[in-house]
Amino acid sequence: MPKMKTKSSAKKRFRMTAKGKIRSCQAGKRHGMIKRTRKFIRNARGTTILGRSASRIVKSYMPYSR
């Protein structure tokens, strides 16, 4: 059987945790930060764990990172 391909965009944007969850950067921080509240900017630092439905899609993009 041939090898399955990994989506290059997914491997650049997402990482797997040790327990198999998907870690990604916070969304909504590219532009328009003046209109965002200080609380939003503070809470959007660092990374976040994706939800169940989104992580199922991302896991299909990266078949060998489990």
All heavy atoms as TSV, in Angstrom:
chain	resi	resn	atom	element	x	y	z
A	1	MET	N	N	0.841	-1.198	0.000
A	1	MET	CA	C	0.000	0.000	0.000
A	1	MET	C	C	0.878	1.250	0.000
A	1	MET	O	O	1.893	1.293	0.700
A	1	MET	CB	C	-0.874	0.028	1.257
A	1	MET	CG	C	-2.025	-0.950	1.250
A	1	MET	SD	S	-3.234	-0.601	-0.017
A	1	MET	CE	C	-3.861	0.954	0.522
A	2	PRO	N	N	0.470	2.271	-0.746
A	2	PRO	CA	C	1.237	3.522	-0.706
A	2	PRO	C	C	0.996	4.273	0.591
A	2	PRO	O	O	-0.011	4.056	1.281
A	2	PRO	CB	C	0.691	4.293	-1.905
A	2	PRO	CG	C	-0.658	3.736	-2.133
A	2	PRO	CD	C	-0.594	2.299	-1.727
A	3	LYS	N	N	1.928	5.134	0.896
A	3	LYS	CA	C	1.790	5.931	2.110
A	3	LYS	C	C	0.693	6.978	1.943
A	3	LYS	O	O	0.454	7.467	0.839
A	3	LYS	CB	C	3.101	6.639	2.416
A	3	LYS	CG	C	4.213	5.722	2.808
A	3	LYS	CD	C	5.444	6.528	3.115
A	3	LYS	CE	C	6.595	5.635	3.492
A	3	LYS	NZ	N	7.815	6.391	3.757
A	4	MET	N	N	0.044	7.312	3.048
A	4	MET	CA	C	-0.947	8.385	3.038
A	4	MET	C	C	-0.214	9.715	3.151
A	4	MET	O	O	0.848	9.799	3.757
A	4	MET	CB	C	-1.921	8.217	4.198
A	4	MET	CG	C	-2.745	6.970	4.100
A	4	MET	SD	S	-3.672	6.631	5.590
A	4	MET	CE	C	-4.760	8.020	5.628
A	5	LYS	N	N	-0.780	10.756	2.556
A	5	LYS	CA	C	-0.128	12.063	2.579
A	5	LYS	C	C	-0.667	12.915	3.713
A	5	LYS	O	O	-1.841	12.860	4.048
A	5	LYS	CB	C	-0.351	12.782	1.249
A	5	LYS	CG	C	0.466	12.208	0.128
A	5	LYS	CD	C	0.655	13.225	-0.962
A	5	LYS	CE	C	1.674	12.724	-1.955
A	5	LYS	NZ	N	1.943	13.709	-2.984
A	6	THR	N	N	0.223	13.713	4.294
A	6	THR	CA	C	-0.143	14.678	5.323
A	6	THR	C	C	-0.374	16.021	4.656
A	6	THR	O	O	0.362	16.410	3.764
A	6	THR	CB	C	1.011	14.808	6.344
A	6	THR	OG1	O	1.189	13.548	6.977
A	6	THR	CG2	C	0.697	15.845	7.385
A	7	LYS	N	N	-1.428	16.723	5.081
A	7	LYS	CA	C	-1.678	18.069	4.569
A	7	LYS	C	C	-0.600	19.003	5.111
A	7	LYS	O	O	-0.424	19.110	6.327
A	7	LYS	CB	C	-3.041	18.574	5.007
A	7	LYS	CG	C	-4.197	17.769	4.481
A	7	LYS	CD	C	-4.666	18.314	3.179
A	7	LYS	CE	C	-5.937	17.614	2.737
A	7	LYS	NZ	N	-6.309	17.931	1.393
A	8	SER	N	N	0.114	19.674	4.221
A	8	SER	CA	C	1.212	20.545	4.652
A	8	SER	C	C	0.710	21.732	5.459
A	8	SER	O	O	1.380	22.189	6.378
A	8	SER	CB	C	1.983	21.058	3.432
A	8	SER	OG	O	2.652	19.997	2.812
A	9	SER	N	N	-0.478	22.230	5.138
A	9	SER	CA	C	-1.017	23.360	5.892
A	9	SER	C	C	-1.350	22.956	7.315
A	9	SER	O	O	-1.191	23.747	8.251
A	9	SER	CB	C	-2.259	23.911	5.199
A	9	SER	OG	O	-3.252	22.904	5.104
A	10	ALA	N	N	-1.783	21.725	7.516
A	10	ALA	CA	C	-2.141	21.263	8.860
A	10	ALA	C	C	-0.907	21.039	9.723
A	10	ALA	O	O	-0.910	21.376	10.911
A	10	ALA	CB	C	-2.952	19.977	8.765
A	11	LYS	N	N	0.165	20.507	9.142
A	11	LYS	CA	C	1.350	20.246	9.960
A	11	LYS	C	C	2.043	21.537	10.370
A	11	LYS	O	O	2.784	21.546	11.346
A	11	LYS	CB	C	2.315	19.312	9.245
A	11	LYS	CG	C	3.029	19.886	8.065
A	11	LYS	CD	C	3.914	18.826	7.423
A	11	LYS	CE	C	4.556	19.356	6.178
A	11	LYS	NZ	N	5.279	18.325	5.442
A	12	LYS	N	N	1.801	22.637	9.634
A	12	LYS	CA	C	2.364	23.923	10.019
A	12	LYS	C	C	1.544	24.613	11.106
A	12	LYS	O	O	2.071	25.435	11.841
A	12	LYS	CB	C	2.446	24.838	8.804
A	12	LYS	CG	C	3.430	24.359	7.768
A	12	LYS	CD	C	3.286	25.149	6.484
A	12	LYS	CE	C	4.133	24.519	5.389
A	12	LYS	NZ	N	3.879	25.109	4.083
A	13	ARG	N	N	0.252	24.301	11.200
A	13	ARG	CA	C	-0.632	25.040	12.090
A	13	ARG	C	C	-0.988	24.310	13.377
A	13	ARG	O	O	-1.389	24.943	14.352
A	13	ARG	CB	C	-1.938	25.362	11.354
A	13	ARG	CG	C	-1.787	26.416	10.300
A	13	ARG	CD	C	-3.067	26.566	9.514
A	13	ARG	NE	N	-2.996	27.695	8.601
A	13	ARG	CZ	C	-2.513	27.645	7.371
A	13	ARG	NH1	N	-2.041	26.497	6.908
A	13	ARG	NH2	N	-2.481	28.701	6.607
A	14	PHE	N	N	-0.897	22.990	13.394
A	14	PHE	CA	C	-1.377	22.215	14.529
A	14	PHE	C	C	-0.284	21.303	15.075
A	14	PHE	O	O	0.587	20.857	14.341
A	14	PHE	CB	C	-2.580	21.358	14.119
A	14	PHE	CG	C	-3.705	22.149	13.531
A	14	PHE	CD1	C	-3.967	22.085	12.184
A	14	PHE	CD2	C	-4.498	22.958	14.322
A	14	PHE	CE1	C	-4.998	22.806	11.624
A	14	PHE	CE2	C	-5.527	23.686	13.780
A	14	PHE	CZ	C	-5.781	23.605	12.427
A	15	ARG	N	N	-0.370	20.993	16.379
A	15	ARG	CA	C	0.521	20.044	17.036
A	15	ARG	C	C	-0.335	19.095	17.867
A	15	ARG	O	O	-1.368	19.468	18.381
A	15	ARG	CB	C	1.497	20.769	17.969
A	15	ARG	CG	C	2.400	21.752	17.279
A	15	ARG	CD	C	3.686	21.097	16.829
A	15	ARG	NE	N	4.560	22.069	16.194
A	15	ARG	CZ	C	4.920	22.005	14.916
A	15	ARG	NH1	N	4.484	21.042	14.151
A	15	ARG	NH2	N	5.722	22.902	14.408
A	16	MET	N	N	0.175	17.879	18.031
A	16	MET	CA	C	-0.517	16.909	18.866
A	16	MET	C	C	0.052	16.963	20.275
A	16	MET	O	O	1.263	17.095	20.462
A	16	MET	CB	C	-0.311	15.499	18.307
A	16	MET	CG	C	-0.931	15.266	16.963
A	16	MET	SD	S	-2.692	15.008	17.053
A	16	MET	CE	C	-2.736	13.358	17.651
A	17	THR	N	N	-0.826	16.830	21.271
A	17	THR	CA	C	-0.365	16.705	22.644
A	17	THR	C	C	-0.062	15.235	22.916
A	17	THR	O	O	-0.311	14.367	22.080
A	17	THR	CB	C	-1.433	17.210	23.623
A	17	THR	OG1	O	-2.598	16.393	23.495
A	17	THR	CG2	C	-1.775	18.653	23.362
A	18	ALA	N	N	0.447	14.952	24.099
A	18	ALA	CA	C	0.796	13.571	24.451
A	18	ALA	C	C	-0.444	12.691	24.563
A	18	ALA	O	O	-0.386	11.486	24.312
A	18	ALA	CB	C	1.574	13.556	25.755
A	19	LYS	N	N	-1.570	13.274	24.939
A	19	LYS	CA	C	-2.810	12.507	25.069
A	19	LYS	C	C	-3.607	12.434	23.777
A	19	LYS	O	O	-4.705	11.899	23.756
A	19	LYS	CB	C	-3.677	13.114	26.162
A	19	LYS	CG	C	-3.079	12.938	27.535
A	19	LYS	CD	C	-4.082	13.222	28.609
A	19	LYS	CE	C	-3.512	12.871	29.956
A	19	LYS	NZ	N	-4.523	12.968	31.005
A	20	GLY	N	N	-3.073	13.027	22.695
A	20	GLY	CA	C	-3.730	12.915	21.404
A	20	GLY	C	C	-4.664	14.055	21.072
A	20	GLY	O	O	-5.414	13.972	20.101
A	21	LYS	N	N	-4.654	15.122	21.849
A	21	LYS	CA	C	-5.478	16.277	21.532
A	21	LYS	C	C	-4.717	17.189	20.574
A	21	LYS	O	O	-3.513	17.081	20.428
A	21	LYS	CB	C	-5.847	17.037	22.809
A	21	LYS	CG	C	-6.694	16.203	23.745
A	21	LYS	CD	C	-7.043	16.965	24.990
A	21	LYS	CE	C	-7.900	16.100	25.901
A	21	LYS	NZ	N	-8.269	16.815	27.125
A	22	ILE	N	N	-5.442	18.088	19.943
A	22	ILE	CA	C	-4.858	18.980	18.952
A	22	ILE	C	C	-4.668	20.358	19.573
A	22	ILE	O	O	-5.618	20.954	20.079
A	22	ILE	CB	C	-5.753	19.100	17.708
A	22	ILE	CG1	C	-6.040	17.730	17.111
A	22	ILE	CG2	C	-5.126	20.012	16.678
A	22	ILE	CD1	C	-4.870	17.075	16.472
A	23	ARG	N	N	-3.439	20.857	19.507
A	23	ARG	CA	C	-3.123	22.186	20.024
A	23	ARG	C	C	-2.941	23.134	18.847
A	23	ARG	O	O	-2.285	22.791	17.863
A	23	ARG	CB	C	-1.837	22.109	20.827
A	23	ARG	CG	C	-1.546	23.322	21.666
A	23	ARG	CD	C	-0.321	23.108	22.490
A	23	ARG	NE	N	0.846	23.144	21.610
A	23	ARG	CZ	C	2.010	22.589	21.890
A	23	ARG	NH1	N	2.189	21.915	22.994
A	23	ARG	NH2	N	3.019	22.678	21.055
A	24	SER	N	N	-3.532	24.345	18.950
A	24	SER	CA	C	-3.414	25.316	17.872
A	24	SER	C	C	-3.318	26.713	18.451
A	24	SER	O	O	-3.560	26.928	19.640
A	24	SER	CB	C	-4.620	25.232	16.932
A	24	SER	OG	O	-5.771	25.690	17.594
A	25	CYS	N	N	-2.965	27.674	17.581
A	25	CYS	CA	C	-2.892	29.065	18.003
A	25	CYS	C	C	-4.303	29.626	18.148
A	25	CYS	O	O	-5.248	29.137	17.530
A	25	CYS	CB	C	-2.114	29.875	16.984
A	25	CYS	SG	S	-0.377	29.428	16.904
A	26	GLN	N	N	-4.433	30.666	18.948
A	26	GLN	CA	C	-5.716	31.314	19.147
A	26	GLN	C	C	-6.138	32.045	17.877
A	26	GLN	O	O	-5.314	32.645	17.193
A	26	GLN	CB	C	-5.631	32.310	20.305
A	26	GLN	CG	C	-5.572	31.658	21.659
A	26	GLN	CD	C	-6.926	31.209	22.157
A	26	GLN	OE1	O	-7.934	31.364	21.501
A	26	GLN	NE2	N	-6.940	30.636	23.326
A	27	ALA	N	N	-7.414	31.992	17.574
A	27	ALA	CA	C	-7.946	32.660	16.386
A	27	ALA	C	C	-8.340	34.094	16.711
A	27	ALA	O	O	-8.560	34.459	17.867
A	27	ALA	CB	C	-9.161	31.901	15.866
A	28	GLY	N	N	-8.426	34.909	15.665
A	28	GLY	CA	C	-8.947	36.251	15.805
A	28	GLY	C	C	-7.937	37.282	16.239
A	28	GLY	O	O	-8.324	38.307	16.809
A	29	LYS	N	N	-6.651	37.065	15.978
A	29	LYS	CA	C	-5.636	38.000	16.450
A	29	LYS	C	C	-4.772	38.549	15.313
A	29	LYS	O	O	-3.700	39.086	15.559
A	29	LYS	CB	C	-4.726	37.319	17.466
A	29	LYS	CG	C	-5.421	36.959	18.750
A	29	LYS	CD	C	-4.454	36.424	19.746
A	29	LYS	CE	C	-3.461	37.484	20.133
A	29	LYS	NZ	N	-2.457	37.015	21.074
A	30	ARG	N	N	-5.216	38.453	14.091
A	30	ARG	CA	C	-4.391	38.880	12.962
A	30	ARG	C	C	-4.493	40.386	12.715
A	30	ARG	O	O	-3.511	41.035	12.440
A	30	ARG	CB	C	-4.797	38.139	11.694
A	30	ARG	CG	C	-4.480	36.664	11.734
A	30	ARG	CD	C	-2.999	36.435	11.772
A	30	ARG	NE	N	-2.688	35.011	11.718
A	30	ARG	CZ	C	-1.487	34.522	11.772
A	30	ARG	NH1	N	-0.451	35.321	11.888
A	30	ARG	NH2	N	-1.277	33.236	11.741
A	31	HIS	N	N	-5.694	40.923	12.760
A	31	HIS	CA	C	-5.875	42.353	12.506
A	31	HIS	C	C	-7.123	42.816	13.253
A	31	HIS	O	O	-7.875	42.012	13.786
A	31	HIS	CB	C	-6.023	42.639	11.004
A	31	HIS	CG	C	-7.135	41.894	10.357
A	31	HIS	ND1	N	-8.434	42.326	10.341
A	31	HIS	CD2	C	-7.150	40.699	9.731
A	31	HIS	CE1	C	-9.192	41.454	9.704
A	31	HIS	NE2	N	-8.444	40.449	9.341
A	32	GLY	N	N	-7.330	44.130	13.292
A	32	GLY	CA	C	-8.488	44.685	13.990
A	32	GLY	C	C	-8.378	44.584	15.496
A	32	GLY	O	O	-9.395	44.441	16.175
A	33	MET	N	N	-7.164	44.672	16.019
A	33	MET	CA	C	-6.989	44.493	17.460
A	33	MET	C	C	-7.415	45.724	18.255
A	33	MET	O	O	-7.603	45.639	19.466
A	33	MET	CB	C	-5.524	44.161	17.779
A	33	MET	CG	C	-5.055	42.856	17.176
A	33	MET	SD	S	-6.041	41.452	17.664
A	33	MET	CE	C	-5.492	41.262	19.312
A	34	ILE	N	N	-7.590	46.878	17.591
A	34	ILE	CA	C	-8.013	48.088	18.304
A	34	ILE	C	C	-9.429	47.902	18.838
A	34	ILE	O	O	-9.750	48.314	19.958
A	34	ILE	CB	C	-7.908	49.307	17.364
A	34	ILE	CG1	C	-6.451	49.579	17.060
A	34	ILE	CG2	C	-8.582	50.526	17.950
A	34	ILE	CD1	C	-6.220	50.629	16.010
A	35	LYS	N	N	-10.282	47.263	18.056
A	35	LYS	CA	C	-11.674	47.093	18.483
A	35	LYS	C	C	-11.864	45.941	19.478
A	35	LYS	O	O	-12.927	45.804	20.039
A	35	LYS	CB	C	-12.568	46.887	17.275
A	35	LYS	CG	C	-12.310	45.620	16.503
A	35	LYS	CD	C	-13.213	45.510	15.287
A	35	LYS	CE	C	-12.606	46.239	14.135
A	35	LYS	NZ	N	-13.265	45.921	12.857
A	36	ARG	N	N	-10.854	45.124	19.678
A	36	ARG	CA	C	-10.951	44.037	20.651
A	36	ARG	C	C	-10.774	44.587	22.065
A	36	ARG	O	O	-10.037	45.558	22.275
A	36	ARG	CB	C	-9.865	43.000	20.400
A	36	ARG	CG	C	-9.747	42.531	18.982
A	36	ARG	CD	C	-10.605	41.326	18.714
A	36	ARG	NE	N	-10.209	40.703	17.466
A	36	ARG	CZ	C	-10.985	40.670	16.389
A	36	ARG	NH1	N	-12.167	41.230	16.389
A	36	ARG	NH2	N	-10.575	40.077	15.296
A	37	THR	N	N	-11.400	43.921	22.999
A	37	THR	CA	C	-11.251	44.350	24.390
A	37	THR	C	C	-9.924	43.846	24.944
A	37	THR	O	O	-9.330	42.901	24.422
A	37	THR	CB	C	-12.395	43.807	25.253
A	37	THR	OG1	O	-12.352	42.378	25.226
A	37	THR	CG2	C	-13.741	44.287	24.732
A	38	ARG	N	N	-9.475	44.476	26.018
A	38	ARG	CA	C	-8.229	44.029	26.669
A	38	ARG	C	C	-8.387	42.617	27.200
A	38	ARG	O	O	-7.452	41.827	27.193
A	38	ARG	CB	C	-7.878	44.969	27.819
A	38	ARG	CG	C	-7.578	46.372	27.391
A	38	ARG	CD	C	-6.263	46.433	26.667
A	38	ARG	NE	N	-6.019	47.760	26.159
A	38	ARG	CZ	C	-5.229	48.019	25.140
A	38	ARG	NH1	N	-4.619	47.037	24.516
A	38	ARG	NH2	N	-5.051	49.243	24.718
A	39	LYS	N	N	-9.577	42.280	27.667
A	39	LYS	CA	C	-9.838	40.938	28.194
A	39	LYS	C	C	-9.701	39.885	27.091
A	39	LYS	O	O	-9.142	38.811	27.313
A	39	LYS	CB	C	-11.227	40.894	28.797
A	39	LYS	CG	C	-11.601	39.584	29.425
A	39	LYS	CD	C	-13.005	39.648	29.990
A	39	LYS	CE	C	-13.405	38.334	30.597
A	39	LYS	NZ	N	-14.790	38.383	31.104
A	40	PHE	N	N	-10.208	40.196	25.900
A	40	PHE	CA	C	-10.093	39.259	24.778
A	40	PHE	C	C	-8.636	39.025	24.415
A	40	PHE	O	O	-8.207	37.888	24.222
A	40	PHE	CB	C	-10.851	39.806	23.566
A	40	PHE	CG	C	-10.721	38.946	22.345
A	40	PHE	CD1	C	-11.602	37.919	22.101
A	40	PHE	CD2	C	-9.686	39.141	21.436
A	40	PHE	CE1	C	-11.467	37.106	20.986
A	40	PHE	CE2	C	-9.537	38.348	20.336
A	40	PHE	CZ	C	-10.434	37.321	20.103
A	41	ILE	N	N	-7.865	40.119	24.326
A	41	ILE	CA	C	-6.463	40.003	23.947
A	41	ILE	C	C	-5.685	39.209	24.989
A	41	ILE	O	O	-4.844	38.366	24.663
A	41	ILE	CB	C	-5.847	41.405	23.760
A	41	ILE	CG1	C	-6.523	42.119	22.598
A	41	ILE	CG2	C	-4.354	41.324	23.526
A	41	ILE	CD1	C	-6.177	43.576	22.476
A	42	ARG	N	N	-5.992	39.439	26.246
A	42	ARG	CA	C	-5.314	38.730	27.332
A	42	ARG	C	C	-5.650	37.244	27.313
A	42	ARG	O	O	-4.780	36.389	27.478
A	42	ARG	CB	C	-5.733	39.365	28.662
A	42	ARG	CG	C	-4.803	39.148	29.792
A	42	ARG	CD	C	-5.146	40.031	30.972
A	42	ARG	NE	N	-6.557	40.017	31.323
A	42	ARG	CZ	C	-7.365	41.092	31.254
A	42	ARG	NH1	N	-6.916	42.255	30.830
A	42	ARG	NH2	N	-8.630	41.007	31.593
A	43	ASN	N	N	-6.918	36.921	27.089
A	43	ASN	CA	C	-7.329	35.515	27.095
A	43	ASN	C	C	-6.899	34.765	25.833
A	43	ASN	O	O	-6.885	33.534	25.833
A	43	ASN	CB	C	-8.848	35.413	27.247
A	43	ASN	CG	C	-9.308	35.801	28.620
A	43	ASN	OD1	O	-8.537	35.731	29.582
A	43	ASN	ND2	N	-10.546	36.227	28.750
A	44	ALA	N	N	-6.561	35.501	24.786
A	44	ALA	CA	C	-6.192	34.868	23.525
A	44	ALA	C	C	-4.692	34.675	23.383
A	44	ALA	O	O	-4.220	34.425	22.280
A	44	ALA	CB	C	-6.733	35.688	22.356
A	45	ARG	N	N	-3.945	34.791	24.430
A	45	ARG	CA	C	-2.505	34.539	24.368
A	45	ARG	C	C	-2.233	33.042	24.252
A	45	ARG	O	O	-3.006	32.221	24.713
A	45	ARG	CB	C	-1.824	35.045	25.644
A	45	ARG	CG	C	-1.611	36.521	25.688
A	45	ARG	CD	C	-0.807	36.888	26.916
A	45	ARG	NE	N	-0.931	38.306	27.193
A	45	ARG	CZ	C	-1.034	38.822	28.411
A	45	ARG	NH1	N	-1.039	38.046	29.472
A	45	ARG	NH2	N	-1.141	40.110	28.570
A	46	GLY	N	N	-1.103	32.721	23.674
A	46	GLY	CA	C	-0.655	31.331	23.675
A	46	GLY	C	C	-1.455	30.447	22.744
A	46	GLY	O	O	-1.864	30.859	21.674
A	47	THR	N	N	-1.685	29.222	23.174
A	47	THR	CA	C	-2.360	28.227	22.344
A	47	THR	C	C	-3.628	27.754	23.031
A	47	THR	O	O	-3.875	28.034	24.193
A	47	THR	CB	C	-1.438	27.016	22.092
A	47	THR	OG1	O	-1.061	26.459	23.348
A	47	THR	CG2	C	-0.206	27.418	21.320
A	48	THR	N	N	-4.422	27.013	22.288
A	48	THR	CA	C	-5.656	26.449	22.806
A	48	THR	C	C	-5.809	25.014	22.304
A	48	THR	O	O	-5.129	24.602	21.361
A	48	THR	CB	C	-6.869	27.296	22.367
A	48	THR	OG1	O	-8.036	26.797	22.996
A	48	THR	CG2	C	-7.053	27.266	20.873
A	49	ILE	N	N	-6.694	24.263	22.930
A	49	ILE	CA	C	-7.001	22.895	22.522
A	49	ILE	C	C	-8.280	22.927	21.686
A	49	ILE	O	O	-9.270	23.531	22.083
A	49	ILE	CB	C	-7.202	21.988	23.753
A	49	ILE	CG1	C	-5.952	21.990	24.640
A	49	ILE	CG2	C	-7.547	20.571	23.339
A	49	ILE	CD1	C	-4.733	21.389	24.017
A	50	LEU	N	N	-8.237	22.289	20.525
A	50	LEU	CA	C	-9.410	22.271	19.655
A	50	LEU	C	C	-10.512	21.402	20.249
A	50	LEU	O	O	-10.248	20.476	21.015
A	50	LEU	CB	C	-9.042	21.729	18.275
A	50	LEU	CG	C	-8.215	22.606	17.369
A	50	LEU	CD1	C	-8.064	21.927	16.021
A	50	LEU	CD2	C	-8.845	23.954	17.181
A	51	GLY	N	N	-11.728	21.689	19.847
A	51	GLY	CA	C	-12.875	20.896	20.271
A	51	GLY	C	C	-12.913	19.555	19.560
A	51	GLY	O	O	-12.098	19.255	18.676
A	52	ARG	N	N	-13.892	18.751	19.922
A	52	ARG	CA	C	-13.949	17.376	19.408
A	52	ARG	C	C	-14.223	17.323	17.915
A	52	ARG	O	O	-13.568	16.583	17.177
A	52	ARG	CB	C	-15.036	16.605	20.151
A	52	ARG	CG	C	-15.076	15.131	19.772
A	52	ARG	CD	C	-16.217	14.413	20.456
A	52	ARG	NE	N	-16.127	14.538	21.894
A	52	ARG	CZ	C	-17.141	14.282	22.717
A	52	ARG	NH1	N	-18.294	13.904	22.242
A	52	ARG	NH2	N	-16.984	14.410	24.003
A	53	SER	N	N	-15.174	18.118	17.417
A	53	SER	CA	C	-15.534	18.041	16.005
A	53	SER	C	C	-14.418	18.573	15.112
A	53	SER	O	O	-14.127	18.005	14.058
A	53	SER	CB	C	-16.822	18.810	15.752
A	53	SER	OG	O	-16.660	20.162	16.112
A	54	ALA	N	N	-13.775	19.665	15.533
A	54	ALA	CA	C	-12.682	20.219	14.735
A	54	ALA	C	C	-11.450	19.313	14.792
A	54	ALA	O	O	-10.727	19.178	13.793
A	54	ALA	CB	C	-12.324	21.611	15.230
A	55	SER	N	N	-11.215	18.690	15.930
A	55	SER	CA	C	-10.030	17.839	16.044
A	55	SER	C	C	-10.164	16.567	15.209
A	55	SER	O	O	-9.160	16.036	14.725
A	55	SER	CB	C	-9.762	17.487	17.501
A	55	SER	OG	O	-10.816	16.740	18.034
A	56	ARG	N	N	-11.377	16.085	15.007
A	56	ARG	CA	C	-11.566	14.917	14.140
A	56	ARG	C	C	-11.172	15.236	12.705
A	56	ARG	O	O	-10.567	14.414	12.011
A	56	ARG	CB	C	-13.016	14.449	14.179
A	56	ARG	CG	C	-13.374	13.712	15.452
A	56	ARG	CD	C	-14.824	13.338	15.479
A	56	ARG	NE	N	-15.132	12.357	14.460
A	56	ARG	CZ	C	-16.374	11.968	14.142
A	56	ARG	NH1	N	-17.402	12.492	14.785
A	56	ARG	NH2	N	-16.570	11.076	13.220
A	57	ILE	N	N	-11.489	16.444	12.257
A	57	ILE	CA	C	-11.126	16.852	10.902
A	57	ILE	C	C	-9.616	16.990	10.770
A	57	ILE	O	O	-9.012	16.510	9.806
A	57	ILE	CB	C	-11.830	18.174	10.554
A	57	ILE	CG1	C	-13.341	17.972	10.531
A	57	ILE	CG2	C	-11.350	18.714	9.222
A	57	ILE	CD1	C	-14.128	19.251	10.492
A	58	VAL	N	N	-8.988	17.614	11.763
A	58	VAL	CA	C	-7.546	17.841	11.699
A	58	VAL	C	C	-6.783	16.531	11.791
A	58	VAL	O	O	-5.759	16.350	11.127
A	58	VAL	CB	C	-7.122	18.827	12.810
A	58	VAL	CG1	C	-5.618	18.943	12.887
A	58	VAL	CG2	C	-7.735	20.186	12.570
A	59	LYS	N	N	-7.271	15.598	12.583
A	59	LYS	CA	C	-6.594	14.295	12.690
A	59	LYS	C	C	-6.622	13.536	11.369
A	59	LYS	O	O	-5.704	12.763	11.075
A	59	LYS	CB	C	-7.240	13.455	13.789
A	59	LYS	CG	C	-6.805	13.865	15.169
A	59	LYS	CD	C	-7.434	12.976	16.211
A	59	LYS	CE	C	-7.037	13.426	17.601
A	59	LYS	NZ	N	-7.666	12.597	18.641
A	60	SER	N	N	-7.663	13.747	10.572
A	60	SER	CA	C	-7.695	13.096	9.267
A	60	SER	C	C	-6.673	13.707	8.319
A	60	SER	O	O	-6.231	13.066	7.378
A	60	SER	CB	C	-9.090	13.192	8.658
A	60	SER	OG	O	-9.394	14.534	8.310
A	61	TYR	N	N	-6.295	14.972	8.559
A	61	TYR	CA	C	-5.283	15.623	7.743
A	61	TYR	C	C	-3.874	15.133	8.076
A	61	TYR	O	O	-2.987	15.207	7.242
A	61	TYR	CB	C	-5.319	17.134	7.940
A	61	TYR	CG	C	-6.556	17.812	7.432
A	61	TYR	CD1	C	-6.904	19.069	7.894
A	61	TYR	CD2	C	-7.386	17.219	6.489
A	61	TYR	CE1	C	-8.035	19.714	7.434
A	61	TYR	CE2	C	-8.514	17.852	6.032
A	61	TYR	CZ	C	-8.837	19.095	6.512
A	61	TYR	OH	O	-9.961	19.726	6.059
A	62	MET	N	N	-3.667	14.685	9.325
A	62	MET	CA	C	-2.333	14.250	9.755
A	62	MET	C	C	-2.396	12.798	10.224
A	62	MET	O	O	-2.505	12.526	11.419
A	62	MET	CB	C	-1.851	15.149	10.892
A	62	MET	CG	C	-1.752	16.597	10.504
A	62	MET	SD	S	-0.954	17.614	11.741
A	62	MET	CE	C	-2.031	17.449	13.125
A	63	PRO	N	N	-2.349	11.841	9.305
A	63	PRO	CA	C	-2.564	10.450	9.690
A	63	PRO	C	C	-1.439	9.824	10.513
A	63	PRO	O	O	-1.677	8.858	11.228
A	63	PRO	CB	C	-2.711	9.732	8.349
A	63	PRO	CG	C	-2.010	10.596	7.375
A	63	PRO	CD	C	-2.175	11.992	7.870
A	64	TYR	N	N	-0.222	10.366	10.444
A	64	TYR	CA	C	0.910	9.713	11.126
A	64	TYR	C	C	1.326	10.393	12.411
A	64	TYR	O	O	2.303	9.987	13.020
A	64	TYR	CB	C	2.104	9.654	10.179
A	64	TYR	CG	C	1.842	8.754	9.007
A	64	TYR	CD1	C	1.676	9.307	7.736
A	64	TYR	CD2	C	1.731	7.393	9.144
A	64	TYR	CE1	C	1.420	8.490	6.644
A	64	TYR	CE2	C	1.474	6.564	8.074
A	64	TYR	CZ	C	1.317	7.125	6.827
A	64	TYR	OH	O	1.061	6.319	5.761
A	65	SER	N	N	0.616	11.409	12.856
A	65	SER	CA	C	1.051	12.147	14.040
A	65	SER	C	C	0.274	11.712	15.275
A	65	SER	O	O	-0.121	12.530	16.083
A	65	SER	CB	C	0.881	13.637	13.812
A	65	SER	OG	O	-0.485	13.940	13.656
A	66	ARG	N	N	0.001	10.418	15.413
A	66	ARG	CA	C	-0.770	9.931	16.557
A	66	ARG	C	C	0.113	9.159	17.503
A	66	ARG	O	O	1.093	8.618	17.167
A	66	ARG	CB	C	-1.918	9.061	16.108
A	66	ARG	CG	C	-2.898	9.856	15.309
A	66	ARG	CD	C	-4.070	9.017	14.904
A	66	ARG	NE	N	-4.885	9.822	13.996
A	66	ARG	CZ	C	-5.940	9.371	13.387
A	66	ARG	NH1	N	-6.327	8.140	13.561
A	66	ARG	NH2	N	-6.628	10.135	12.600
